[in-house]
């Protein structure tokens, strides 16, 4: 037997309330309906099933044999639906499935991967797929649920959650500075090996520095250029030159002493770090929870590069 197409779950719920309360007005109050709306719903249910479910009198309502039969089966059916809803809710809270997260190479390796490890440990059925590239992902065309990016968003159709602000800073290894000395002014970089990140194959890269109200721009010269920010950081750690990096990318290296600040009184532009969503509609719970985790974890980040003398080495 096929159920009528116009049979609604709310009609069955009202009928069960009526059967339990013995009163249509009481059932209507429980369902937040007017008595007239409840009466109309009961009539539609009877019309859909082509049976009389309730014997009406001026003082009471009594279920017919058909009504008793429907009540027994409807109660079991609604119970099964409630169980399914509970299981689905528990499954949602357990966070199963995949989340595709895009980020720049170095940020993903040095910050996001360790930052999200405890979250993944709490949700073992969740699978995190990291898309790491210093090129900008197209969130509308690629399979990406969420991205973390440096800089100001240009596409107004995307949804933004601010996470942090960080400065670009000069860094080098203690060994490099011991061998080649400490530059004191941006102009001194002409006598040092600059490790250059060049994402757009520009013929010339210029670094901009600020100190108070003073701004200086210099050409970055060196024997190593890459389109991978992580590789540039590794070159600096290896003692091959001076890098100009987002402070967030080198926090761990500064704290561990693998890198130190160079010319700490000078710094580059302050750059926002943002979580980007392709849309806010129909966002899966696993994506929302991951975003909440990122917001919480970034709020705990102690970006010491915002202080002018953080992680600096003493000049010669």
TIROKOL-119896 format. One line per 10 residues: for each residue z, x, y of C-alpha. Coordinates in pm, whole numbers, plus 50000, padded with zeros to 5 digits. Example, Ala and Ser with C-alpha at 12.3 -4.5 7.8 and 13.67 -1.06 7.14 Angstrom:
! TIROKOL-119896
50780,51230,49550  50714,51367,49894
END
This chain:
! TIROKOL-119896
50000,50000,50000  49907,50131,50343  50157,50089,50625  50030,49900,50930  49891,50129,51197  50105,49966,51468  50434,50014,51281  50660,50231,51498  50964,50439,51408  51162,50284,51693
51107,49939,51542  51261,50051,51214  51552,50214,51397  51619,49891,51587  51602,49690,51266  51861,49917,51097  52092,49882,51399  52049,49505,51384  52129,49497,51013  52443,49705,51064
52569,49524,51376  52465,49172,51275  52366,49107,51633  52041,49167,51819  52220,49210,52152  52449,49477,52005  52152,49659,51854  51972,49639,52189  52268,49799,52369  52282,50082,52116
51910,50148,52164  51933,50112,52545  51696,49814,52539  51710,49477,52708  51766,49181,52472  51416,49058,52550  51260,49396,52463  51462,49413,52141  51354,49062,52040  50990,49145,52109
51017,49466,51902  51163,49274,51606  50886,49015,51625  50621,49289,51628  50781,49448,51320  50776,49118,51132  50416,49056,51238  50312,49405,51125  50466,49354,50779  50367,48985,50759
50716,48885,50642  51025,48728,50794  51303,48984,50801  51578,48788,50975  51700,48430,50958  51795,48328,51309  52049,48068,51415  52216,47991,51743  52528,48187,51643  52418,48460,51401
52135,48654,51241  52110,48715,50867  51869,48934,50676  51625,48767,50443  51577,48913,50093  51274,49093,50232  51488,49221,50516  51751,49351,50273  51479,49532,50077  51335,49688,50392
51679,49795,50514  51752,49986,50193  51423,50173,50196  51412,50222,50575  51759,50377,50574  51652,50629,50312  51327,50703,50495  51502,50758,50828  51757,50980,50655  51479,51195,50512
51322,51224,50858  51657,51326,51010  51700,51591,50740  51350,51724,50811  51423,51737,51183  51745,51928,51119  51566,52176,50893  51293,52227,51150  51553,52279,51421  51734,52536,51210
51405,52707,51135  51323,52722,51506  51660,52878,51585  51604,53128,51303  51289,53241,51483  51019,53288,51224  50655,53381,51282  50476,53631,51505  50507,53722,51870  50231,53934,52022
50366,54150,52306  50144,54371,52523  50261,54660,52740  50159,55002,52872  50174,55277,52611  50475,55472,52733  50676,55166,52832  50624,55017,52488  50720,55335,52303  51015,55457,52508
51163,55133,52641  51052,54810,52472  51056,54925,52110  51418,55052,52114  51524,54771,52348  51407,54499,52108  51532,54655,51784  51868,54469,51788  51687,54140,51859  51459,54190,51559
51759,54280,51344  51918,53945,51436  51598,53759,51347  51459,53921,51030  51192,53654,50982  51040,53727,51323  50743,53966,51332  50680,54154,51656  50323,54275,51708  50301,54532,51989
49970,54578,52170  50008,54909,52354  49748,55019,52606  49746,55150,52960  49448,54920,53020  49532,54566,53134  49511,54304,52860  49334,53974,52928  49609,53731,52830  49380,53429,52850
49123,53572,52606  49321,53802,52380  49584,53701,52127  49883,53790,52343  50189,53567,52387  50364,53782,52644  50300,54101,52840  50523,54342,53030  50342,54513,53316  50393,54738,53614
50267,54624,53952  50196,54305,54141  50014,54030,53953  49667,53951,54086  49588,53645,53868  49772,53346,54017  49707,53133,53706  49954,53340,53502  50331,53289,53490  50556,53574,53609
50920,53661,53537  51052,53961,53736  51241,54211,53521  51309,54524,53727  51189,54747,54008  51135,55118,53948  51013,55417,54150  50757,55677,54062  50925,56017,54050  50827,56378,53990
50962,56528,53667  50931,56855,53479  51111,57034,53199  51390,57280,53280  51182,57551,53113  50879,57491,53335  51090,57504,53651  51267,57819,53535  50930,57987,53486  50742,57855,53789
51006,57767,54046  51101,57445,54224  50864,57295,54482  51054,57189,54794  50781,56985,54967  50482,56784,54836  50247,57046,54982  50401,57300,54741  50246,57110,54448  49917,57286,54524
50074,57592,54358  50186,57403,54046  50015,57252,53743  50007,56876,53795  49982,56661,53482  49755,56376,53585  49726,56018,53463  49378,55887,53542  49314,55534,53414  48987,55464,53594
48807,55799,53566  48846,55861,53938  48696,56187,54063  49015,56265,54255  49378,56163,54209  49613,56170,54506  49989,56131,54482  50179,55955,54763  50540,56047,54843  50802,55894,55071
51117,56038,55227  51285,55802,55467  51017,55704,55718  50795,56002,55628  50494,55962,55396  50286,56248,55255  49979,56227,55032  49854,56525,54830  49575,56590,54583  49701,56629,54226
49550,56945,54075  49607,57058,53719  49447,57156,53391  49547,56841,53198  49427,56486,53268  49470,56182,53039  49439,55804,53040  49758,55781,52829  50086,55783,53021  50279,55872,52708
50075,56186,52656  50136,56290,53017  50510,56252,52961  50491,56456,52638  50308,56734,52825  50589,56741,53080  50857,56755,52809  50663,57043,52648  50689,57242,52972  50320,57228,53060
50353,57111,53420  50486,56849,53661  50428,56477,53602  50448,56183,53843  50588,55901,53630  50747,55559,53664  51120,55626,53653  51169,55369,53378  50938,55565,53146  51141,55886,53175
51497,55753,53187  51574,55860,52830  51428,56207,52889  51629,56251,53209  51952,56145,53042  51888,56376,52746  51802,56670,52973  51448,56707,52839  51320,56642,53191  51474,56680,53536
51380,56539,53874  51164,56755,54098  51202,56719,54478  51450,56430,54434  51453,56357,54806  51089,56250,54770  50971,55957,54561  50663,55748,54504  50610,55378,54557  50857,55124,54422
50684,54917,54154  50792,54583,54004  50815,54547,53627  50724,54192,53527  50696,53973,53220  50365,53787,53221  50291,53466,53030  49945,53311,52993  50103,52966,53031  50441,52797,53047
50332,52486,52856  50399,52448,52483  50570,52786,52469  50702,52847,52115  51075,52894,52090  51031,53245,51947  50840,53349,52262  51099,53191,52492  51382,53365,52308  51205,53700,52324
51149,53653,52697  51517,53567,52744  51609,53883,52553  51386,54096,52777  51536,53948,53093  51888,54014,52963  51814,54368,52844  51635,54472,53165  51931,54343,53368  52141,54605,53185
51905,54895,53253  52064,55160,53474  51755,55296,53649  51911,55608,53796  51577,55714,53944  51644,55465,54224  51902,55718,54348  51747,56003,54539  51943,56276,54362  51942,56144,54006
51867,56387,53726  51768,56660,53969  51770,57029,53907  51907,57268,54168  51640,57460,54358  51604,57834,54314
END
